[in-house]
Amino acid sequence: MEKLIEELQAKIVEILNMPDVTAADVPVDGQLVGGELGIDSIDVLEMVIMIEKDYGVVINNKELGAKVFASLRTLAAYIMEKSPGLAN
Amino acid sequence: MSGAPIYIAGMGIVSALGRGAAETLQALLQSRHGLSVMDLFPVIEPRMPVGAVDTPDDPRDAAPRTHRLARSAANQALAGSSQPPDAIILGTTTGGILTTETLLERNITDPDAYRWHALGSVSDDLARRCECRGPVITVSTACASGAVAIALAMAMLRRGLAKRVLAGGADSLCRLTYFGFKSLQLIDPLGARPLDRERRGMSVAEGAAFLLLASEPPSPNAVQLLGAGLSCDAFHATTPQPEGQGAYAAMRSALSDAGLTPGDIDYINLHGTGTLDNDLAEARAVITLFGSQPPPLSSIKGATGHSLAAAGAIEAVVAALAVQNGVAPANVGLAQVDGQLQLAPLMAPLHKPMNTVLSNSFGFGGNNAALVIGRSRKPAQTLSASSLPPLTITAAACLTGAGRTQATWQAFASGQTCHGCLADQIVCEGLPPRATRRLKRLPKLALALATEACRQLSPEQMPKAISLGTAWGALSETHDFLQRLFESSQQFPSPTDFIGSVHNAPASQVAMMLGAKRANVTTSGGDLSFEQALLAADLLTDAAAGPILVMGVDEAQPVLSPLLDGSVHKAGCLTDGGGALLLQRGGAGSGPAIEVLANGAAPQAEEIASFLRQLDFPAALDKCYGLILTGIPAEHRELAESQLRALLMESRFQGPVIDYRRRIGEFGAASAVAAALAVKILEHGSVPAALIGGPEQPLNGRGILLLGLGPRISVVRIGPP
């Protein structure tokens, strides 16, 4: 899980394309969308694509999306649960 | 203040519901829905419902689908007219992209195959076919395009600049919009259900519609275009302002333009796409303006799908049909209305006499347009010829391979070329990193220009409206979206690239940065895109309007620019940049005047004399103008040079003539750079020696003419004041 969180932090920084944000700046338990980093609905859609592409997990429902993207930890937990490659 | 009504002298419509007014009306009366599963080109499963037009491809006709849809609707609107229209104003977002996508997927590298790509080629094609020799404007303000085109046509007629204008919109289905909206999760897999509590998005569609608008009544009982209102949310690239403030502003302004109050409206044709955010914001705007008991209302997009740039024109025709036939269409696709909206849309067609219909069209970038169509209850006002003072330039900026404004001016004035592409780092200097993090080349260029043109302005001097011309739009985003779409077998195109790929994305970024909430127009007419933006700005700016920012900007994209732009291909070198002018109405003494004197089909050699007379040029051109800056695109050099020779001979102009593309470089918006440099030359007071290979030539208070030559021609005067 922690490894996946670190991996996601790096990918999110790449998606955000912010010169002043490092992977460590992406909060693990804090608010992910609409928080200090300015992550908005378009970034969420880019993350949805990345998660489907890299982990084979589809997120295509608005309510589900809001729950999954509550924090980085909830996102990682959802991927762990659904990803064919990461399943225990 | 309201303006005079304009008459609808002809209508044409083609949509998923059928072809022509009679078929469309029949479908609306039967509440038929025209959506079908996507089968126009191969797409991955699950295939989404779309609003496709039943029209077979003709292998003998190379014209792309958008062009053919536009022709079909234009032919209907012009049927029965013996004369060509004086002007054509068309909204489109797709142009020839459907054909381009196929070519790119097959790695076709012959530029000739891409000659139908440009948005402006749709209107140019119509102008050629119906022999319209007057002004052509191609508008691309996303899903508001068709309605914005009609609003501009209305302004042109009210000003007395034309007597008959063909105005409307056209868009075909294509991979860019189908997969783009899919990547944004804005497509309802069950088909659009506008205002329904279970709604999940829109159905992408195609179609075209035109109104032939006239300043004189074609028949005693003709339906009229009574008013139009434009606004910009200046809020977000895709999401509407949640309270519908921009939608409210557009509707209110359309009503005021028509001289009506909310209580006068008999039916509202909603934008009603079926997306969660649009329908909610629009409902809030309707309730704010009309109160809790608004007039009967419905969206037809559950029946037609959302035909993007065509939608505003299609729904203007539907509004006219509603008035003519006394019937308001049902909100097809709706099972149970979303209680949160607090609206009661029509579940079945409503038969009752109708005098006034309000039709809404909103688009990406927060571009909003509302039209009022009906029969005037008041005696018709008479049109008065324009007595507005010209627009004047209060600030200018440009950007080229040589640098930003000052660096470009220094290079230009010392006779150096400005070719090349300025480093991204310099373009972004002074722009907040968070505002540009998702942007590629074109919006960054636009923001850099807007920032420089609006530097040190007080809040009341800031522009409220934006008019931006671009020949090719955001090529980087378009290229990257399609590349990822093809590489990932249609699975993972980038939503960010799709949002950025729309032609009006740069203008909406500028509006957000400046907080400009009035009209926001993007024009795309090849090498004369900036000139079209100037013309649109003139039409949008009445005596009471605030400052307007007019820009021309184009980017160089290594793959697409040489394929699409024949002049870039010929030059063999990539150059980009643009120019921005801050304009205001009147304000004598504050800066040089700027005026589009001509914009139309190029005159034949033997017509040059009469062309010059129409421009109201003084007999001795030299007395008014001390310099001609002439735009000779490399693609049309031979034609343009012969036009220039004829013009110079006929006008006996003896002053200096500068072929500015040789110095600035080959790209669509080079004329916007030339306009900004003309302002610099006027400030300088004389034409620098290095530009003309002789001593400095004093202007002595004379102005500068900006000529755009080629298959279409434009003449813009800058100064004298």
Chai-1 contact restraints between the chains, C-beta under 6 A:
chainA,res_idxA,chainB,res_idxB,connection_type,confidence,min_distance_angstrom,max_distance_angstrom,comment,restraint_id
A,N17,B,R437,contact,1.0,0.0,6.0,A-B,restraint_1
A,M18,B,R437,contact,1.0,0.0,6.0,A-B,restraint_2
A,P19,B,P433,contact,1.0,0.0,6.0,A-B,restraint_3
A,G38,B,R434,contact,1.0,0.0,6.0,A-B,restraint_4
A,I42,B,T496,contact,1.0,0.0,6.0,A-B,restraint_5
A,L45,B,P495,contact,1.0,0.0,6.0,A-B,restraint_6
A,E46,B,T496,contact,1.0,0.0,6.0,A-B,restraint_7
A,I49,B,F492,contact,1.0,0.0,6.0,A-B,restraint_8
A,K53,B,F492,contact,1.0,0.0,6.0,A-B,restraint_9
